[in-house]
Amino acid sequence: MDNIQDSHVKNVIQKYSERSQVGLLKYGTTLERTDLTNLQWLQHLQEELMDATLYIERIMSDIKKVKATYDA
């Protein structure tokens, strides 16, 4: 990672590494696991993306409330 100049890229790589360790501790396996079908992997992905849209909606709602306060 020493050859990477962009600090944002370094941060993301570090977060991926940390996330991998959390998953290993929590689930006792890595993404190399073979007990899930492709459809099951896609189901997991869909659920994660659904969660992400909820986080986006929450943050957008907060921003709209702040904006409404300033616009009033």
Secondary structure, 3 states (H helix, E strand, C coil): CCCCCCHHHHHHHHHHHHHHHHHHHHHCCCCCCCCCCHHHHHHHHHHHHHHHHHHHHHHHHHHHHHHHHHHC
